[in-house]
């Protein structure tokens, strides 16, 4: 099974004290990575999640584990600390009014595009908490956090997202002393134009 292979591979890296950057796949691939790192560090991780969507949704398409439910499972399985979980770039209509219930229940911090656009990007970056040396932190970057004008090559594009410049400023402004891993997901070359999305991913 793919998830088991991912978890075993990441476990092997973590056992050698290797830090890594995973590229490719949909967002469901983040879950087995978090499982491996949770075992390695013996505690829930701090989690920074760039995305247009909450990804805390219930089962869909007859499938419990999918790219829109990985964050819910990460919280429910104790892989991440919801009080040290920060979602950046969320926007668009909710599938259901109850979508926010999970967020409120677990006290997850959500920075919507409205929150980000209320002030300058430099001012927004200052509001993001710092991550200390004694908290292992993981960063997951779904390319659809960006506006389709800057990253059209993804399966679930949502207008009104982050610009390339804003993403650069946020990533450069993050203060993370113990980044144990990161991923870039949801790039779909078949939907890309002139390699715009691929270029954004590389940058």
C-alpha distance (Angstrom), angle and dihedral (degrees) to the residues before:
residue distance angle dihedral
X1 . . .
X2 3.80 . .
X3 3.80 95.8 .
X4 3.78 92.0 52.5
X5 3.80 91.3 49.7
X6 3.81 91.2 50.6
X7 3.81 92.6 47.9
X8 3.80 92.7 48.4
X9 3.80 92.6 47.5
X10 3.81 93.0 49.8
X11 3.80 90.9 45.3
X12 3.80 89.3 55.7
X13 3.80 90.5 51.7
X14 3.80 93.1 46.2
X15 3.80 92.1 49.2
X16 3.80 87.5 59.1
X17 3.82 90.4 49.8
X18 3.79 90.5 -113.2
X19 3.78 121.9 155.2
X20 3.77 116.7 -150.6
X21 3.80 148.7 -176.7
X22 3.80 115.9 -137.0
X23 3.81 117.9 -153.4
X24 3.76 128.5 -168.8
X25 3.77 141.9 22.2
X26 3.76 130.5 73.3
X27 3.78 123.3 -64.0
X28 3.79 94.4 -89.1
X29 3.83 87.2 77.4
X30 3.81 90.2 70.5
X31 3.81 93.0 68.3
X32 3.84 98.2 67.3
X33 3.80 89.1 44.6
X34 3.79 90.4 55.9
X35 3.80 90.8 46.8
X36 3.79 90.9 56.1
X37 3.79 94.1 46.4
X38 3.80 92.9 46.6
X39 3.81 88.8 57.5
X40 3.79 92.1 45.9
X41 3.80 96.8 51.0
X42 3.79 97.6 33.8
X43 3.78 94.5 -134.9
X44 3.80 140.8 68.7
X45 3.79 112.6 -79.9
X46 3.76 128.2 -123.9
X47 3.78 105.5 -114.5
X48 3.82 134.0 -153.2
X49 3.80 111.9 -168.8
X50 3.82 122.9 -172.3
X51 3.81 109.9 -165.4
X52 3.78 145.6 128.5
X53 3.80 87.4 -132.2
X54 3.79 135.7 53.5
X55 3.83 93.1 -129.8
X56 3.80 89.8 -155.3
X57 3.79 92.4 110.4
X58 3.82 127.5 134.8
X59 3.79 126.7 -107.8
X60 3.81 114.9 -54.0
X61 3.78 138.4 -178.9
X62 3.79 87.7 19.4
X63 3.80 89.6 -62.2
X64 3.80 127.4 114.4
X65 3.81 95.7 -167.8
X66 3.81 112.0 52.4
X67 3.79 139.5 132.9
X68 3.80 92.1 -86.9
X69 3.81 96.3 51.9
X70 3.80 104.1 45.0
X71 3.83 94.7 98.9
X72 3.81 92.0 52.0
X73 3.79 90.9 52.2
X74 3.81 91.2 45.9
X75 3.80 89.5 57.8
X76 3.80 96.3 40.4
X77 3.81 92.3 48.9
X78 3.80 91.7 49.6
X79 3.79 93.2 -117.7
X80 3.80 93.8 130.5
X81 3.78 133.8 29.6
X82 3.82 105.1 -116.2
X83 3.81 90.9 -155.9
X84 3.81 87.4 58.3
X85 3.80 94.4 42.5
X86 3.80 118.3 109.7
X87 3.80 124.5 -172.8
X88 3.80 115.9 -163.0
X89 3.81 129.2 -166.6
X90 3.81 99.5 18.1
X91 3.80 114.9 161.1
X92 3.78 146.3 135.0
X93 3.79 131.3 70.0
X94 3.78 119.3 -39.2
X95 3.78 118.9 -120.0
X96 3.80 88.8 -132.4
X97 3.80 136.6 2.0
X98 3.79 87.9 -118.3
X99 3.81 91.3 64.1
X100 3.79 89.7 91.1
X101 3.81 93.7 49.9
X102 3.80 91.9 80.9
X103 3.81 91.0 48.8
X104 3.79 92.9 50.8
X105 3.80 94.1 43.4
X106 3.79 92.9 54.9
X107 3.82 96.2 36.0
X108 3.80 94.4 -123.7
X109 3.81 114.8 173.9
X110 3.79 112.0 -123.9
X111 3.81 122.4 -170.9
X112 3.79 107.4 -164.2
X113 3.78 123.4 -164.0
X114 3.79 87.6 -104.4
X115 3.80 89.0 57.8
X116 3.79 91.4 49.0
X117 3.80 95.1 46.9
X118 3.81 95.3 49.1
X119 3.79 90.0 84.0
X120 3.77 140.2 11.0
X121 3.78 116.8 -62.3
X122 3.81 90.7 -115.1
X123 3.80 90.2 54.4
X124 3.80 90.9 48.2
X125 3.80 92.5 51.9
X126 3.80 89.2 56.8
X127 3.82 90.2 60.8
X128 3.81 93.9 60.3
X129 3.83 111.0 97.9
X130 3.79 121.9 -117.5
X131 3.78 120.7 -113.1
X132 3.79 116.0 -134.6
X133 3.79 132.0 -139.4
X134 3.81 92.5 -105.2
X135 3.81 95.7 56.1
X136 3.81 116.2 76.0
X137 3.80 105.8 -139.3
X138 3.79 131.4 -161.6
X139 3.81 126.4 -163.5
X140 3.81 122.5 -155.5
X141 3.80 118.9 -171.6
X142 3.79 119.4 -165.2
X143 3.81 107.0 -167.7
X144 3.82 90.5 -140.4
X145 3.81 88.8 74.2
X146 3.80 82.0 82.0
X147 3.77 122.9 77.6
X148 3.82 113.3 -97.3
X149 3.81 88.3 -117.5
X150 3.82 87.0 68.5
X151 3.82 99.8 29.9
X152 3.81 112.0 22.3
X153 3.81 94.7 155.3
X154 3.79 101.0 89.0
X155 3.78 136.0 98.6
X156 3.81 98.9 -120.8
X157 3.83 108.8 32.6
X158 3.80 117.2 -178.5
X159 3.83 122.1 -167.3
X160 3.78 120.3 -126.8
X161 3.79 98.4 46.7
X162 3.77 137.8 139.4
X163 3.79 121.5 -59.2
X164 3.80 122.4 -129.7
X165 3.78 89.8 -106.5
X166 3.80 93.5 50.9
X167 3.80 91.4 50.5
X168 3.81 90.6 50.5
X169 3.78 91.7 50.6
X170 3.80 94.4 48.1
X171 3.80 94.4 47.1
X172 3.78 92.3 46.5
X173 3.79 90.9 47.7
X174 3.80 96.9 52.3
X175 3.81 113.3 111.1
X176 3.82 105.9 -150.3
X177 3.79 118.0 158.6
X178 3.81 97.0 178.8
X179 3.81 110.0 34.8
X180 3.81 103.5 169.7
X181 3.79 97.4 179.9
X182 3.79 146.7 -25.6
X183 3.77 141.6 -161.2
X184 3.79 141.7 -155.5
X185 3.80 114.3 -151.6
X186 3.81 145.6 169.2
X187 3.81 99.7 42.1
X188 3.80 108.2 147.2
X189 3.84 111.5 -168.8
X190 3.82 91.6 -167.3
X191 3.82 88.9 65.6
X192 3.79 96.0 42.3
X193 3.80 126.6 108.7
X194 3.80 122.3 -147.2
X195 3.83 88.4 -19.3
X196 3.81 90.1 -72.1
X197 3.79 93.4 143.7
X198 3.77 94.1 42.9
X199 3.78 89.9 52.0
X200 3.81 90.6 50.1
X201 3.79 89.7 50.9
X202 3.79 93.3 51.0
X203 3.79 92.2 47.0
